């Protein structure tokens, strides 16, 4: 296959990229390190460092006031997005773990944005289905259990306002999406990616950011 300009991302180049992005502030940096040391077996669930500034950029780009996050973990991505919201903006953070989100709560308080984050500890599908049916969400970040990506998508898309953005993480799933015999979560991601590609309600582009990121705009 013929490809255009391509750059292999080495550790040195990755560090260079981070150095030329908006730096993490003190609270964000502490939260990243706390997650790495406090949850070493789960730290890979945290959004990559470069995704924090990117999500904040996207919140500002679409002028978001109403954000929904599916999968909060220890709260790094929620923190970055909440800091980019206007003072009257709200982020509904959906997760099922009191333990993980307690780390995020402390960071949100320290950063002064706890009043912008509405944490809901419950199955995210229940939270989504309890929301108003009409389009009202400006931006949604999907980064939760992969087997439910399609149901989450189908609850989110009708609630996105025209021009609203759905940002989906892990769409390359560690490279497993090229495996024709994929099972489990990898197979679920493959099915999700095909569904998004063919969803006439959305304009979507898949990017090789971190573990793969798809940006989808409501038509």
C-alpha positions in Angstrom: 0.0 0.0 0.0 1.3 3.4 -0.9 1.4 5.9 2.0 2.2 9.5 2.2 4.6 11.2 4.6 5.0 8.9 7.6 7.1 9.5 10.8 7.8 6.7 13.3 7.1 8.0 16.8 10.2 7.3 18.9 10.4 8.0 22.6 12.5 11.1 21.8 9.9 12.3 19.2 7.1 11.7 21.6 8.8 13.8 24.3 9.4 16.5 21.6 5.7 16.5 20.8 4.7 16.8 24.4 7.1 19.7 24.8 5.4 21.5 22.0 1.9 21.1 23.3 0.3 23.0 26.1 1.9 21.6 29.3 0.0 19.9 32.0 -0.6 22.1 35.0 0.4 21.1 38.5 -2.9 19.4 39.3 -3.1 17.5 36.1 0.5 16.4 36.5 -0.1 15.2 40.0 -3.2 13.3 38.9 -1.3 11.5 36.1 1.4 10.5 38.5 -1.0 9.5 41.3 -2.8 7.2 38.8 0.5 5.6 37.6 1.7 4.9 41.1 -1.6 4.2 42.8 -3.1 2.0 40.1 -0.1 0.5 38.3 -2.2 -2.4 36.8 -4.9 -0.1 35.6 -2.8 3.0 34.6 -3.2 2.2 30.9 -6.9 3.1 31.3 -5.9 6.7 31.7 -6.1 8.9 28.6 -2.7 9.6 27.2 -0.9 12.8 28.3 -1.4 14.5 24.9 -5.1 13.8 24.9 -5.8 16.2 27.8 -4.8 19.3 25.9 -6.5 18.0 22.8 -9.8 17.4 24.6 -9.6 20.9 26.1 -8.9 22.3 22.6 -11.9 20.5 21.2 -14.2 21.8 24.0 -13.1 25.3 23.2 -13.3 24.8 19.5 -17.0 23.7 19.5 -17.9 26.2 22.2 -19.1 23.4 24.4 -21.2 24.1 27.5 -22.7 20.6 27.9 -20.2 17.7 27.8 -20.8 14.0 28.6 -17.9 11.6 29.4 -18.5 7.9 29.3 -15.7 6.3 31.4 -14.0 8.6 33.8 -11.5 6.4 35.7 -9.4 8.7 37.9 -10.6 11.9 36.2 -7.7 13.2 34.1 -9.8 13.7 30.9 -12.7 15.1 32.9 -10.4 17.6 34.6 -8.9 18.8 31.2 -12.3 19.3 29.7 -13.9 20.9 32.7 -11.1 23.4 32.9 -11.8 24.4 29.3 -15.6 24.9 29.9 -17.0 28.3 30.6 -18.0 28.9 34.3 -21.6 27.9 33.5 -20.7 24.8 31.6 -21.4 21.3 32.9 -19.7 17.9 32.3 -21.6 14.8 33.2 -19.0 12.1 34.1 -20.3 8.5 34.0 -18.5 5.7 35.8 -19.2 2.8 38.0 -16.2 3.0 40.4 -16.3 5.1 43.6 -12.7 4.1 44.3 -11.2 5.4 41.0 -13.4 8.5 40.7 -12.5 9.5 44.3 -9.0 10.3 43.0 -10.6 12.5 40.4 -12.9 14.2 42.8 -9.9 15.4 44.9 -8.1 16.7 41.8 -11.3 18.5 40.6 -11.7 20.2 43.9 -8.0 21.2 44.0 -8.3 22.7 40.4 -11.5 24.6 41.3 -13.7 22.9 38.7 -15.7 20.5 40.9 -18.8 22.6 40.5 -18.7 22.0 36.7 -18.5 18.2 37.0 -21.6 16.1 37.7 -20.3 12.7 38.6 -22.9 9.9 38.2 -21.9 6.5 39.6 -24.2 4.2 37.7 -24.2 2.2 34.5 -23.6 4.8 31.8 -26.5 3.4 29.6 -28.9 4.1 32.5 -27.5 7.7 32.8 -27.7 8.3 29.1 -31.3 7.0 28.8 -32.4 9.3 31.7 -31.2 12.4 29.7 -33.6 14.5 27.6 -34.2 12.9 24.2 -33.7 16.1 22.2 -30.3 17.2 20.8 -28.5 19.1 23.6 -25.0 17.6 24.0 -22.1 19.7 22.6 -19.3 17.2 23.0 -19.1 13.6 24.2 -16.0 11.6 25.1 -16.3 7.8 24.8 -13.7 5.8 26.7 -15.3 3.0 28.6 -16.0 -0.7 28.3 -15.6 -1.6 24.6 -18.4 -4.1 24.4 -20.9 -1.3 25.0 -19.4 1.2 22.6 -22.2 0.6 20.1 -25.1 1.0 22.6 -23.4 4.1 24.0 -23.1 5.5 20.5 -26.7 4.9 19.7 -27.8 6.7 22.9 -25.4 9.6 22.3 -25.9 10.4 18.6 -29.6 11.4 18.8 -28.8 13.7 21.7 -25.9 15.5 19.9 -26.7 19.0 18.6 -25.9 19.8 15.0 -22.2 20.4 14.9 -21.7 18.5 18.2 -18.6 16.3 18.5 -18.3 12.7 19.7 -14.6 11.8 20.5 -14.0 8.0 20.7 -10.8 6.6 22.2 -9.1 3.2 21.6 -10.4 2.7 18.1 -7.2 0.9 17.0 -7.2 -1.2 20.2 -3.5 -1.9 20.4 -3.4 -2.8 16.7 -5.8 -5.7 17.1 -8.4 -4.3 14.8 -6.5 -5.7 11.8 -6.9 -9.3 13.1 -9.5 -11.0 11.0 -10.1 -13.5 13.8 -10.4 -10.9 16.6 -12.7 -11.8 19.5 -14.0 -10.1 22.7 -13.3 -6.4 23.0 -11.2 -6.2 19.9 -14.1 -7.6 17.8 -16.5 -5.2 19.5 -14.2 -2.3 18.5 -14.0 -3.5 14.9 -17.8 -3.7 14.7 -18.1 -0.2 16.2 -15.6 1.2 13.8 -17.5 -0.2 10.8 -20.8 1.1 12.2 -19.3 4.6 12.6 -17.9 4.6 9.1 -21.3 3.9 7.7 -23.4 6.1 10.0 -25.0 8.8 7.7 -25.9 11.0 10.7 -22.2 11.8 11.4 -19.0 12.9 9.6 -16.1 11.0 11.1 -12.4 10.8 10.8 -10.1 8.3 12.5 -6.7 9.5 13.7 -3.6 7.6 14.9 -3.5 9.6 18.2 -2.5 7.5 21.2 -4.4 4.1 20.7 -6.6 5.6 17.9 -9.1 8.4 18.2 -12.2 9.0 16.1 -13.7 12.4 15.8 -17.4 12.4 14.7 -19.4 15.5 14.0 -23.2 15.5 14.0 -24.6 16.6 10.7 
